[in-house]
Amino acid sequence: MKEYVWLFPVIFMFHEMEEIIGFKFFLEKNNDELQKRFPRILRLYKDFSTEGFALAVYEELILCLLLSTLAFFLDINILWYLWLGAFIGCDLHFFVHLIQVSIFRRYIPACITSLICLPVNTLIICKCLVTIEGAFSTAGFFIASGALLVLINIFFAQSLSGWFTRRKAN
């Protein structure tokens, strides 16, 4: 897995840049349509600002780099399993964006890089899974934990974005 470790933060940022650049414009341009079809989504992003979103992405990047660095230099199986789980969580994140596009039926910031990154990530994940040695139950537990941590952190990052935006407004 060492040969792929630094692709995680690179792929992550490649994808997140599309979101940072386009999400505010997307919300403004599609406000009426979103209000009509998906009012809960608009309420979720009522405290959205580009700066707040960038802070949330920065927090996620720090964790991504920290996990990648620890796995690379400490070379402990559990860290590699957590890294792989986080990478799988990232892959699932791309898949969710593609589902969002199919439901919304128009471009959303994240879909182009999701289309590019999903097959690359999936191939890397498959290559990493075949290298797992030892008890797969232990590996599976830590891989699932890594993916779950990504999911939990997405909600934390969204709340961080809202907190920053509200604080900036005051």
N, C-alpha and C positions, 0 to 999 in steps of 0.2 A: 504494500500500500504506500510505501514511502515515495514511490515515483509519482503518485497522484496527489500527495498531501497538499501541495501548494496550489493545485488547481481549484481546490475548494474556495479559498478566498477570492481568487481571480474570477471564477465563474459567478460566485455570489455577487461581487461588485459589478461585473458586467451586466447582470440582470437588474440589480438595484438602481443603477444609473438611469435605466429607461424609466423606472418608476419615479425616481426623484425628479427627473426633468419634466415628465409629462403628467403627473397625477393631478396637480393643482389645475392645470389647464383643462384636463379631462373633466374634473368635477364641475368647473365653471361652465364649460361648453355643454355638458350633458345634465345640468341641474334639473331642468324641467322633466326630462325623461326619467331620470333617477327618482325624482320626487313622486312621479306617477307610478312607476313600476317597482321601485325598491326604496321606499322611504326609510326603512331600517338602516340601510347602508349609508344614506345621507346623515342620519342621526349619529351613526358610528364615527363619521368623519367630520362632524360639525366643528370640531376644534382642530381641524387640519391646517397646517401651514407647511410650506416647503422646508423651512428651517427646522421645524419640529420633526418632520419626516426624516430629514437628513440626520438629525441627532439620533433618531431611532435606528437608522441604518448603521450609523457609526457605532452604536452600542453593540449591534449584532456583529459587525465586522470585528470589533475588539474580541468578542467571544470566539468567533471563527478563527481568528489569528492565534488566540491563546490556546485553543484546543489543538489546532494544527501544529503549533510550536511545541507544545507539551508532548504530543504523540510522536513527533519527529525526533526530538532530542532525548526523551526519556525511554522511548521504544518499549512501552509496556502494553501488553495485549489489551487490557481493559481500556486504556486510552485510545487505542486503535479502534476498538469496537464502538466506543462513544463517538469517535470521529466519523466512523462509517454510518452510525445511526444519524448523526447530524447531517451528513451528506445526503442520506436517504430522506430526511426531513426537508431538506432543500429541494430535492427532486419532487417530493409530494407538493411542495409549495408551487413549483412550476406547473404541475398537473392541475392544481386548483385554479390557477390563472387561466388555463385553457378551458376548463369547465365554465368559468365566469364568462369568457368570450363566447362560448357556444350558447349560453343563456342570454347574454346581453345582445348578441348578434351584431357587434361592431367592435372596432378596435378599442382595447383598453391598454394603458401603459403597463407593460409587462408581458404582453402576449408574444411579441416578436422574439425577445430574448428567451422566453419560455420555450418557444418552438425550436430555437437554436440549441438551448442548453439541455432540454429534457433528454434527447437521445444520447448526447455526450455523457451526461451524468449517469444515465441508466447503464450505458456500456461500462463506465468506470466502476459502478456499483457491482455489476455482474463479475467483472474481473477481480474485484476485491473479495467478493463472497467466496470465490473458489480458492482463495489463498488461506481461508480460515482453517486453523489447525486446532485440534483438541475438541473439547466438549462443546457441541453447537448450542446446547441449552444455556451455557454460561455466556457464550458469544451473543446468542439471540437476546438474552435478557439485557445486556449492555447496549446492544444495537437498538433495541426497542426503547431503552432509556434515553439514548442520544436523540432519537427521533422525537420522543415525547418532550424532552427539554427544549428542542427547537420550537415545537408547538406552543409550549408554555411561554417561551421567550418572545414569540411573535405578539402575544397578548400584552406582555409587559412592555415591549417596544412601542406598541400602539398607545398604551396609556402614557408612556414617557413622552411621546410625540404630542399628545393632547395636553399634558401638563406643561410642557415647554411653550406651546402655542398660547395657552391661557396666561402663563406667567409673563410672556413677552407682551401680551396685549395690555397688561396692567401697568 
